[in-house]
Amino acid sequence: MNPTALPRFSVIVANYNHAALVGRAVDSVLAQDYPPGLREVIVVDDGSTDDSRERLQAWAGCDDVKLVCQENRGQTAAFAAGLAVATGDYVCLLDADDRCHPTKLAEIARHLGTLQVDGDNLFLCHDLDILDGEDGEPIAGGWFEVINQQRFGPLLHISAAHHFFPFAVTSGMVFGRLLLQRVMAQVPLWEWRMGSDFVLGHVAMILTGEVHYLQQRLGDYVVHGNNNLASIENGRFRAKPVWNDRGPKHLRLLELIIDAQPFTEHQRDDRLGYIGRLAHVLRADPLSRRHPQPLLSFIVDAQGAPPAWALATAQALAALSGSHHEAVWVGDAATLTALPAACTGPRAETPDGADAYARMRAGFLAARGGYLCFLGAGDRPDPLFTAKHLRAHRFGNLPMLTASDLRLIDADGVLVHHGILLTASGWGGGTVNAFAHVLRDWPLAPLSAMVLRRTPLLAAFFALDRLPLPPRAAGWLLAHYLLQMGGATRLAENLMDLRLPREATPNASWLSQFVDRDGPLPAIDLAAAAEQLFAAYARARTRERMFFSDGWETRFLRWLLQSGGGDTPARLERQALAADDAAWGQRMQAQLRALLNRP
């Protein structure tokens, strides 16, 4: 499709016994403020027993309207029948009892022109007014507000989706036509006579890994008493619990689709995590077989460690219970050559003298898993480490990273401190919100006790060949970056043995700040750290930054200013000026000036 031309739309109207309303739906499309030659209406009557078909004959001679009649096969089959004759670049679905606003297609076309996305794979949802009755007024709050979706911003990636239905209802869904064809090919139509939005939305999410949002109300969702999903009580929207009965077969379908697609290991992990969270929310067991664990990559820094320490880590990894994992061994050529035979897995060779950040980066680039844990040779995860952390990731509210308590062991492997976080103020499990602590505070654990979710944003952090901070600060900065990008969950259990070098003195009070096996970090230039966090976010691609709303970016800037102090404003403005995305950089400069009360 020519990106400079207006797209062509097909609007498919599914009708069953809505004779009094279907004409309004058709007219609402024909009344669009959009070139008539670039839109068509396809009305599928699904075996109505009222006089729908007789009334629809009023449009039989209209060039812009196609009428399709079939025996009653259900809502999803009706949309599939309309798709079979659709010719548009994009397909909008419309229930016969709902209506489009006059500017719907024009606003969608305008929004599509701002997206850097393959139109054939586009899945977009727009907001809707909710009408109390077919001739009623909109209730307070549109669809995105009542279902609490307005917080998602313009794009939601599957790795960050924690909502049982992060979509619009049917009449707010827009698909690339080729994508909808792929979606329909995966759905057994006879099993989904109703609830098309639920199954089509989740299948599209599995196939594309994302959903775009247009935060404008471009249609009317009419709640009239006979809706499958909803009712209105005392002026307030109420969802019916229709998902409970459909949950098991729905999640089983998603699992089968994942198995049949040529996803990479990382993409598969994202999708398995997604349906795992859905299963948790729906309290449904979709599986005829055990749900497989996502792949967890243990990135083991073996540089400078005795081979016996690497062997201890390999033995601990082999003892993990029910764990789907890999070990990525990092070090220079001599270190990797000296590894014991039990240290199996990928190798990430680094040059002689590579610093801590360079070794972390090499391990990240070599790892395949959707979840990452950075260890030092000699560290020993508990047998339940994988199960505990991944369960928290898949079912927790703030899943960007998880951090557990840990034990300290000396150079000979002897326990010297059991549960170093037990004495830390406020530790004991639970969530840590983004922006709840400034940079000088440390609410988490050492890096070895963390599991990180590999979101698309993580690559932006490791895009630099060299970190412009002391190399030992890399783990501290990485954890802060992920914490502010999405929050963390803390586990109370002791799930890791952190091995100390022979000269180290164990000290539980370390946890007032970030520590590694050599102890607390030296003083760090907080303004420089704030600058590097902003720079990492700036390096993210436009599509990745779309995960966050303008309001979130304002909070992030405010947090950076509070955390860095000093010359932080000048540093942030310099990074905004240097951003590859000039429009985004200018917007950040404007927000900085507003926060600093500058003209």
N, C-alpha and C positions, 0 to 999 in steps of 0.2 A: 504494500500500500504506500502511495506517495505521501510522505509525512507532511507536505505542505497543503494537501487537499483535505477538505472536510470528509470525515468518515461517513459511511452509509450504515444505517441502523435498521435492524429487524426487531420489531416489538411483538412478542408472542403472547397472546391473550388466551389463557386456559379457562374454559367456561363449563360449568356443570350446574344447571338449574338456577342460573342467575339472570333470568330473562329480563327482570326489571332493572338490572344494573349493567349488564354487559354492554349495552349501547353507550352508556356514559364512558365506559373504559375505552371503547373504540374511538369515540369522538374526542376524548382527551389526547389521543395520539395524533389524530388528524388535525387538531388545533395547535400543534406544536409550532413554535417560532423557529422553524428549521426548514430548509429547502425541501419541498415535497418529493422531488426526485431522489432524495437521499434518505428516505425513510419509508418503510413498509409496515403494515399491520397484518399479522397472521393470527386469525381467530380460529381456535380449535374447539369445537363443541364435542365434549366427551360423553356422548350418549344422553343428553338431557331429556328429561321426561316432561318438562314444561314446554312453553311455546318459544323457547330460545331460538330454535332454528328458523322458525317463521319470521321472527323479528330480525334475525341477522340477514335475511334476504334483502333488507333495505340497502345493504352495502354490496350486493352481489355484482353490481356493474361498476364499482369503484376501482380505478386502476391501482390505487395504493393499498387495497385490502384483498387478502387471500382468505377464503373460507375453507376450512378443513373439517369434515365431519367423520366421526368414528364411533364404534360401539364403546360403551363405558369401560374404560381400562384404567382410570385413575389419573390424578393430576400430573404425575411425573411422565407417564406415557403420553399425555396430551402435549406437554412441552416438547417431548421428543418428536412427536408427529409434526409440530410446528417447525422445529429445527430442521427437519428433513427437507423442507421447501424454502428455508430462509436463505437469503442471498447477501445479507449485510455483513460488513466487516465486524460489527459488534452486535450482540443480541441482548436485549433487555427483556426480562420476564415481567409479566403483569397478570395478576389474578383478576378475574372478571368483575369482582366486587370492589376493586381499587381503581385509582385514577392517577394520571400523570399531571403534573403542573405544566403550564404552557412552555416554560423555558427549559424543561428537563433535558432534551437532547442537545440543545445549544450549550448548556452548562457542562454537560458531560464531555462534549466535543472540545470545549475550551480547556477543561481540566486535562483531558488526554494529551493535548498539545504541550502541557507542561511536564509530562512524565517521560522519563528515560526508561522505557519498558517496551518489550516486544508485544505489540498489540495482539498477536495470535495467542499469547499466553496470559492476557490480562484478566484479572478477577477484581472487580470493583464493587463496593457497596456505597450507596448514598443514603442520606437521612430521609425520613418520612414524617409528615404530620400524621397523628393518630386521631381519627374522627370518631366521635361518639354517635354512631348511627349513620345511615346512608345520607341523611340530610343534616347531620349534626355539625357542631363546631369542633375544631381541634382541642384536645385536652391539653393541660399544661405539660410541656415537655414533649419533644419529638421522640422517635424510636431510639436514637442513639443515647438520649438522656435516660429514658426509663429502663433501658437494658444496660446502662452504664458503659457505653462504648465511646462517648465523646473524648475520653481520656487517651484513646489510642493514637491520636494524631493522624497523619496521612497514610501510614503504612504499618502493618503488623506482620512481623516475621513469625513463622511457625515455631521457632525456638523460644519465642517470648509469649506465646499465646497461652493464657491461663483462664479462659472464659469458655463455658460450655457451648456458647453460640455467639462467636465474635463476628456476626454478619448482620445484614439487613434481612427482613422477611422477603419473600419472593419478589414483591413489586419494587424492591430497592436493589436488586441484583443486576449487574452488567457483566457480560463475559465476552472475550474474544470468541468469535464463532468457532474457530478451530479448537479452542480450549473446551468449549461446551460440548463439542462433538466427542472429544476425548473423555470428558467426564461422563457423558451419557453412555459411552461404550463400556464403562466400568460398573454401571448401576443395573441390577436386575429390576426392570421396571415393574414387574408384577408384585414385587415385595414392597414397593414404595408408592402405593396408590395415593397416599396423602403425605404431607410433610416434605414436599420437594425441596424447600429452602434448607432444611436440616441436612438432608443427604447430599444435595448438590453443592452446598457451601463447604461441607467438610471434605468431600472428595476433591473439589477444586483446590482446597488448602493443601491436601496431601500432594497433589500433582505439581502445583506451582510453588508451594512453600511460603506463600504470602497472600495478603489481601490488602488492596488499596481502599482508602476511605475518601469520599467527597462529603465534607461536613456541611452540606446544604440540604434542606428539605425540598425534594423535587417531586414529591408525589403524596397521595393520600392513602393511608392504610385504614380502611373502613372497618370498624368493629361494630357488628350489627346483631350479635347474639348467636349467630350460627357459625362463628369462626372456629376453625379447628384448634387454633393456638390460644386465643385470647378472649377476655371479656373486660368490660369496664364497670367498676363498682364505685359509686359515689364520686364519679369523675376521675377515678384513678385506674390506670392500666393494671390488669392482673393476668399473668401467664398461667395457662393450664398445664398441669404436669404430664403432658403427652409424651415427653421424652423418656420417661421411666420405662414404659413398655417397649419402646423401640431401641433402647440403649444397647442391649446385648447383640442383636443382629447388626445394628449399625456399626458398632466397634469391630465386630468380626469382619464385616465387609472392608473396613479401612485397613485392617491387618492384612487381608488377602491382597488388596491393591498394593500395599507396600512390598509384599513378597514378590509381586509380579513386575515391579518397575526396576529399571536399571540404575537404581540410586547408588551413589557412592556411600562409603561407610558413614561419613559425616552426615549426609542427607538422610540416610536411613535412621541414624540415631535421633536426629531432630524429629522425625515423624513418629518413631516409636515412643519417644517422650511425650509427644503431643497426644497420642491416643491413650497413653498411660494416665495422663492428667484428666482426660475426658472420662476414662473409666472410674477414676477416683471421684470426680464430681457427680457423675451419674449413679454412683454406687452400683455399677454393673460389671459383671464378669463376662467379657466378650469372647473368651478364648476356649478353643477345644484343646489347646496345648499351652504349656507354660509360656508366659510372656518373656521374650528374650531380653537380656540386659543389653543396653547400649555399650559401645566400646569405650573403655576408659584407657587413655594412654598415660602410663607412668613414664615421665621423662626423668631419667636418672643421671645426674651429673657425677661421673666417676673420676673427674680430673683431680689428681693429687691424693686420691684415697687408696689405701692398700687393697689388693685384690680380695683379701678376706672380707672386707667390708662390702664390696660388690656382691660377693657370694651370699652374704647374710641377707642382703636385699632381695636377690634372686630367689632364695629359699622362702622368704616371707611372701613374695608375690605368688610363688607356686602353691602356697597354702591358703590363698584367698578362697573363700567359700562362694561357689556359684558365680564366679566373676568372669565376665567377658572383657579381657584386657590385653594390652601389649606393653612391653617394656622397651623404651627407646634409650639406648645407652649413648651418652655424650662424653666426648673427651678427645684429646689429640691422638695421633696415630699410635704412639707408644702405649698410651693408657688403654686404648681399645684392644690392642694386640695382647695385652697382659690380662684381659678379663678372663675369669674362669669359664670353662665350657658350659656351666649351668646358666650363664648370663646370655640367654638367647633373646633374639628380637632384633629390630632394626638398629643400625649404628648411625650416629650423626657425628662425623669427624670434624673437629675444629682445628684451626692453626695453633701452632705452639704459642703460648702466651695469651690465648683468647680469654677475655674477661668474663665475669659472671653473666652479664647481659648477652654477650655473643653466644655463650653456651646455651642459655635459655632459648634464644632465638633459633639456634640450630636445631634444638630438640623440638621446638614448636613446628618448624617447617617440615621435619621428618615424621611427625606424629600423624596418625590417621584418625584418631578417635574424636568423637563429638564432645568428650570430656577429658580434662587434662589434670594431672597432678605432678608437680615438680618435686622430686626427691633428691637427696644427696646419697651417694653410695654409703651404705651402712644403716640408713633409715629402714624401719620395718613396720609396714602397715599391719594392723590387726586383721585376723581372718574375715571379720565382718565389715572391713573398711569400705569396700566397693558397695555392698548392699545398703549400708546405712547412708552413705553419702548420696548415691544415686536415687534412693527413695526420697530423700529430702529435696533433691533437684527436681524430680519428676512430679512431686505432689506438693511442694512448698509454694508459698505465696511470693517469695523473693528469691528466685532461683539462679541469679547470675553466678554466685559462688557459695559454697558451703565450707564451714570451718569447724573442726572438731577439737576437743581437748586432746592432749598428748602427754606422753611420758618422756623423761629424759634418761638416756642411757649413756654410760661413759665409753671410752675408746675400746674397752674390753667387752662391751655388750652388757655390762652390769647395770641394773636399774638403780638410778640415783635420785629420781624424783617422780612420784606417782601423781599425775594429774596437775600439771603446772598451772592450769587455768582455774582450778578449784578455788584458789586464793585471790583470783582477779575479781575486782569489784564488778558486779553486774553480770558475770558469766553464769550460764546455766541453761543455755539453749534459747531458742527464739529468733526473731528476725532483727536485722539491723537495717534501718531505712537509709536510702541515699540522702545525703546532705545533713544527716543527723549529727555528724562529727566533723570537725575541721581537720586539716592535714596533720597537725601536730598530735592529734589523738590517735589511739590505735585500739579499735574495738574487736579485732580479729586475732587469729593465731599465726604462728610461723607458717611459711609457705608450704612446708611439707604436710601440714595438717589440713590443707585446703584442696578442694576439687573445683575446677573452673569450668563453666560452660563455654564451649567454643562457638560463640556467636560470630556473625560476620564482622563485628566491630573489633574482634581480637586481633585480626590481621593488621589493622591500622596501628595498633600499639607496637607491633614488631616490624613495622615497615622500615625503621631506621637501621642502618648497619651498625651504628654506634649510638649509645644513649648519652646525651650531654649532661649526665649526672654521675656521681660515684657509682661504679658498677654494682656494688653491694646493695644499692637502693632499688635495683630493678624489680625485685619481688615485692617490696613495699609499694612502689609506684603502681605496679600492675594490679595489685589487690585493691588499692584505692580507686584506680580507674574503673575496674569492674563493679566495685561497690557503688560508685556514683552512677554508673550506667544502668543499674537495676537492683541493687540491694543484695543482701546476703542472709543466709540462714546459719545459725550457730547450733551445733550439736553438743549435748552435754557429755557424751560418751568419750572415753579415752580410746582413740582409734589409731594412734601412730606412736612409734618409738623414734625419737629424734636423737641421733648419735652425735655426741660432742667430741671435738678433737681432744687430744690428750691434755693439752694445756688449759682447757676451758674449766671454769668453775660454775657449776649449776647454780642458778639463782632465780627463784620463782618471781621475784619482783621485776624481772626483765619485761614482763607483759604490760608494763606501763607504756611501752613503745615496741616497735617492730624489732624482732630478733631473728637472727639466723644461727647456725651452729657456732659461729664465732662470737655470739653475744649481741648486745644492742648495736644498732647502727650509730655511727658518729653523727654529729649535727649536720643537718641537710639544709641547704638554702631553700626555704619553703616557697619563695617567689619563683625560683627556677623550677621547682617541682610543679607548681600550679601552671606555669607556662607549658611544661611538657605534657601535662594532662590535657590542656586545651589544644595543644598541637596534635596530639594523638587523635582527639575527636575531629579536628579539622582535616586530618588526613583521610578520614572515612569518606567513602564515596557518597555522592548525593543521595542515592537510594538508601544507604545505611543510616544517614542522618534523618531520613524521613520517618524512622521509628519513633522519633521524639517530636513533641509539639513545640511551638514557639514558647509556651509557658514553661516547659521543662528547660529549654535552653536558657531562659532568663534566670531560673533558679540555679542552674549550673554556673553561669557567669557570676552570680551573686556569691555562691559558695567559694568559687575560686578567688574572688576578691577578698572575702573574709579569711580564707585559709592562707593566702600568700602574703598579704600586706605589702608594705613598702612600695617597690616599683612594679608591683603586679599589673596595675592598669596599663602601663606603657608596654610591658611584655606581651600582654594579651592583644593589645591593639596592633603590635608589630606582627603577631601571628595572623591576625585577621587580615591585615593588609597583604600578607604573603600567601594567603589561601589560594589554591588553584581555582576554586569556585568563587569568582569575583562577586557575584550577587549575594552569596551567603556571607562572604567576608564583610561586605558593606552592611548587611543586616546586623551582623555581630558588632560592628563598630557603632551603629546607631543604638543598639541595646546597651553597650558599654557606656556611651555618653548619657543615656537616660538614667542608668543606675548611678552614675557619678554626678548627675545633675549638671551636665555640661551642655552648652548649646550645640 
